């Protein structure tokens, strides 16, 4: 449940922040009519993302065993690529996100068009939603518990929506730099596990034969059917008898990405993101 919760929370909050910043700016400008159009763009993006997740799930179920392993490998690699790009992008742009979005919104209003704002919200939610759909699908495939993983995702998205609304209304403050650093560390661990699982399924699909000697015997730690096994395998992606190539890709990814995430930035982080109450803006 923890990996899917963090994914839903992190991705959901990024989308909520972008939409919330645009909506708050429009309210301050007295353009509540444009806010309604922004929500239409958000709804359209959410529908497309749900449709993609459903199509991928149905496609996997329709394939033979080896085809399923191949598709799981592709989805896992795409998910790792997406989350890696997202972590690096957010590390570089978190400080200037609010200012950049407000500048773009101001330019759109100056041109007398709200279509750009609708497209902005649509693309923001679509990007985060597609990442979430692919990442969650890969996590569900790697999870031993097919019930708690979706529940965690729903709870994460719900928490992100609530937190995003609270930020929009000005009812809470959050240190975004610390939040994104903490969740990035968790996502790096999850992504490393997905990469390890992708290496395993690639071998099952007949794509990877290199480094298949057993690196470690962890059957004493990862006992199938136990809650601890669900945590270790579902969260960390560690198999009872991982192959050498699986351990290598897991360790390399962790080492590189944790260095990127935890490396001190060139400038100190801005302490918090807070909004004044909506009623005070109008």
C-alpha positions in Angstrom: 0.0 0.0 0.0 2.8 2.4 0.8 4.3 2.6 -2.7 1.0 3.3 -4.4 0.0 5.8 -1.7 3.2 7.8 -2.1 2.8 7.7 -5.9 -0.8 8.9 -5.7 0.1 11.6 -3.2 3.2 12.8 -5.0 1.8 12.9 -8.5 -1.6 14.1 -7.4 -0.1 16.9 -5.4 2.0 18.1 -8.3 -1.1 18.3 -10.6 -3.1 19.9 -7.7 -0.5 22.5 -7.2 -0.4 23.5 -10.9 -4.2 23.6 -11.2 -4.5 25.4 -7.9 -1.9 28.1 -8.8 -3.7 28.8 -12.1 -7.2 28.8 -10.4 -6.0 31.1 -7.6 -4.5 33.5 -10.1 -7.8 33.6 -12.1 -9.8 34.3 -8.9 -7.5 37.2 -8.0 -8.1 38.6 -11.5 -11.8 38.3 -11.1 -12.1 35.6 -13.8 -14.1 32.9 -12.1 -15.7 32.1 -15.5 -12.3 31.0 -16.7 -11.9 28.8 -13.6 -14.9 26.7 -14.7 -13.2 26.1 -18.1 -10.0 25.1 -16.4 -11.9 22.4 -14.5 -13.3 21.1 -17.8 -9.7 20.6 -19.0 -8.9 18.8 -15.8 -11.9 16.5 -16.1 -11.0 15.6 -19.7 -7.4 14.8 -18.7 -8.5 12.6 -15.9 -10.8 10.7 -18.2 -8.1 10.1 -20.7 -5.7 8.8 -18.0 -8.2 6.4 -16.6 -8.9 5.2 -20.1 -5.2 4.5 -20.7 -4.8 2.6 -17.5 -7.9 0.4 -18.4 -6.6 -0.3 -21.9 -3.2 -1.3 -20.7 -4.7 -3.6 -18.0 -7.0 -5.2 -20.5 -4.2 -5.6 -23.0 -2.1 -7.4 -20.5 -4.9 -9.8 -19.5 -5.4 -10.8 -23.2 -1.8 -11.8 -23.8 -0.2 -15.2 -23.3 2.2 -15.7 -20.3 5.3 -14.7 -22.2 3.6 -11.8 -23.7 2.4 -10.6 -20.3 6.0 -10.8 -19.0 7.2 -8.8 -22.0 4.5 -6.1 -21.5 5.2 -5.9 -17.8 8.9 -5.4 -18.6 8.0 -2.5 -21.0 5.6 -0.9 -18.6 8.1 -1.2 -15.7 10.9 0.4 -17.8 8.6 3.2 -19.0 7.5 3.8 -15.4 11.1 4.0 -14.1 11.9 6.4 -17.0 8.9 8.6 -16.2 9.5 8.8 -12.5 13.2 9.5 -13.0 12.4 12.4 -15.4 9.8 13.7 -13.0 12.1 13.7 -10.0 14.9 15.5 -11.9 12.5 18.0 -13.4 10.9 18.9 -10.1 14.2 19.3 -8.4 15.2 21.9 -11.0 11.9 23.7 -11.3 10.1 23.5 -7.8 11.4 26.9 -6.8 10.1 28.7 -9.9 6.9 26.7 -10.5 4.5 29.2 -9.0 6.1 32.3 -10.7 6.3 30.6 -14.1 2.7 29.5 -14.1 1.4 32.9 -13.0 3.4 34.6 -15.7 2.0 32.2 -18.3 -1.6 32.8 -17.0 -1.1 36.5 -17.1 0.1 36.4 -20.7 -2.9 34.3 -21.7 -5.3 36.8 -20.1 -3.5 39.7 -21.7 -4.2 38.2 -25.1 -7.9 38.0 -24.1 -8.0 34.2 -24.3 -8.7 31.6 -21.6 -8.1 28.7 -24.0 -4.4 28.6 -23.2 -5.2 28.3 -19.5 -7.6 25.4 -20.2 -4.8 23.7 -22.3 -2.3 24.4 -19.5 -4.4 22.7 -16.9 -5.3 19.9 -19.3 -1.7 19.1 -20.1 -0.5 19.4 -16.5 -3.0 16.9 -15.3 -2.6 14.7 -18.4 1.2 14.5 -17.8 0.9 13.7 -14.2 -2.0 11.4 -14.8 -0.2 9.4 -17.5 2.8 9.1 -15.3 0.6 8.0 -12.4 -1.3 5.4 -14.5 1.9 3.8 -15.9 3.7 3.9 -12.6 0.8 2.5 -10.6 0.1 -0.2 -13.2 3.8 -1.3 -12.9 3.5 -1.2 -9.1 0.3 -3.3 -9.1 2.0 -5.8 -11.3 4.9 -6.1 -8.9 2.7 -6.2 -5.8 1.7 -9.4 -4.2 -1.4 -7.8 -2.7 -3.8 -6.7 -5.5 -6.2 -5.2 -3.0 -4.2 -2.9 -0.8 -2.2 -1.4 -3.7 -5.3 0.2 -5.4 -6.6 1.3 -2.0 -3.2 3.0 -1.3 -3.4 4.8 -4.6 -6.9 6.1 -4.0 -6.0 7.3 -0.5 -2.9 9.0 -1.9 -4.8 10.8 -4.6 -7.5 11.8 -2.1 -4.9 13.2 0.3 -3.2 15.1 -2.6 -6.5 16.6 -3.6 -7.3 17.6 0.0 -3.9 19.1 0.5 -4.0 20.9 -2.8 -7.3 22.5 -1.9 -6.1 23.5 1.5 -3.1 25.2 -0.1 -5.5 26.9 -2.6 -7.7 28.2 0.2 -4.8 29.3 2.3 -5.6 27.0 5.2 -2.2 25.3 5.4 1.5 25.8 4.7 3.9 23.2 3.4 7.7 23.2 2.9 7.6 21.9 -0.7 11.3 21.4 -1.0 11.4 19.0 2.0 8.1 17.4 0.8 9.5 16.7 -2.6 12.8 15.5 -1.3 11.2 13.1 1.1 8.8 11.7 -1.5 11.5 11.5 -4.1 13.6 9.3 -1.8 10.6 6.9 -1.4 9.9 7.0 -5.1 13.6 6.2 -5.9 13.4 3.1 -3.7 10.1 2.1 -5.4 11.6 2.7 -8.9 14.7 0.7 -8.1 12.4 -2.2 -7.1 10.5 -1.8 -10.4 13.8 -1.9 -12.3 14.7 -5.0 -10.5 11.4 -6.6 -11.3 11.7 -5.5 -14.9 15.0 -7.3 -15.1 13.3 -10.4 -13.7 10.4 -10.3 -16.1 12.7 -9.5 -19.1 14.4 -12.9 -18.4 11.0 -14.6 -18.1 10.1 -13.0 -21.5 13.3 -14.4 -23.1 14.8 -10.9 -23.5 17.6 -11.0 -21.0 19.9 -14.0 -20.4 22.9 -12.0 -19.1 23.9 -12.3 -15.4 21.3 -14.9 -14.4 23.4 -16.6 -11.8 21.9 -16.4 -8.3 23.5 -13.5 -6.4 21.9 -14.0 -3.0 19.7 -16.5 -1.3 17.2 -14.5 0.6 14.6 -17.2 1.1 15.1 -16.9 4.8 14.0 -13.2 4.6 11.5 -13.3 1.7 9.2 -16.1 2.5 6.3 -16.2 0.0 2.9 -15.7 1.6 4.1 -13.8 4.6 3.3 -10.1 5.3 7.1 -9.4 5.5 7.5 -10.9 2.0 4.8 -8.6 0.7 6.7 -5.6 2.0 10.1 -6.6 0.8 9.0 -7.8 -2.6 6.1 -5.3 -3.1 8.0 -2.2 -2.0 11.6 -3.0 -2.7 11.1 -5.5 -5.6 13.5 -8.0 -4.0 13.0 -11.6 -5.1 13.8 -14.6 -2.8 16.8 -15.6 -5.1 17.7 -12.4 -7.1 20.0 -12.8 -10.1 23.2 -10.9 -10.4 21.8 -8.6 -13.1 18.8 -7.8 -10.9 21.0 -6.8 -7.9 23.4 -4.8 -10.1 20.6 -2.6 -11.8 18.9 -2.1 -8.4 22.1 -1.0 -6.6 23.3 1.2 -9.5 19.9 3.0 -9.8 19.7 3.6 -6.1 23.2 4.9 -5.9 22.9 7.3 -8.8 19.4 8.6 -8.0 19.8 9.0 -4.3 22.9 11.1 -5.1 20.9 13.3 -7.4 18.0 13.7 -4.9 20.0 14.3 -1.8 22.8 16.4 -3.3 22.6 19.9 -1.8 21.2 22.5 -4.2 23.1 25.6 -5.3 20.6 27.8 -3.5 18.7 27.4 -0.2 15.1 26.3 -0.6 12.3 28.7 -0.2 10.7 27.8 3.2 7.0 27.3 2.3 4.3 27.7 -0.2 1.2 29.4 1.2 -1.7 31.1 -0.2 -3.9 33.9 1.2 -7.5 32.9 1.6 -9.5 32.9 -1.6 -12.1 35.3 -0.1 -9.3 37.9 0.5 -8.2 37.7 -3.1 -11.4 38.4 -4.9 
